[in-house]
Structures are given as structure tokens and as C-alpha cells.
């Protein structure tokens, strides 16, 4: 997750740590916190549940992103839609 993008407070996406697909999980008995994969902590289909339960998981960035922090959008050439047609040409 990019640090300058804000997640909805009710979204599961807000738990994802910057730099990867992991979350902090707390051991109920010891209180120890450790980093685990999001799929292990939230379930394999957590992204679909997030979209169903929180209609807009990603809110937006609050201000313009600095040029040094911004990342380029990957090219969408050759992508296919869920329907199987070539959406982006």
C-alpha cells in the first residue's frame, strides 16, 4: 500500500501495512504482535469481502502527491476484462 493513499476507516484495507501484503496480528494470550500475510489473518478472499462490506475501501489522497513519491501507472496493454474481451487497447 502506498503511504499517501487514505483508506476508509471501516475497510479491511486499512489494516494492510505499507510495503507489502501483511498485517500486524496480536496473540490473544501473550499480547505479542507479529507481522503475518494478509491472507492468513483476513482470509483468502478478504479483498472481495472488503468491496462488498465497504463500498469504497480506498478514499483518496488528501493532497497532491510529491513528484518524488509518485509512482507510474503500469501499462494496460494486453489486459483482458472479466468478460474475456480486450478492454484496453
Order of alpha helices (4+ residues) and beta strands (2+ residues): beta-beta-beta-alpha-alpha-beta
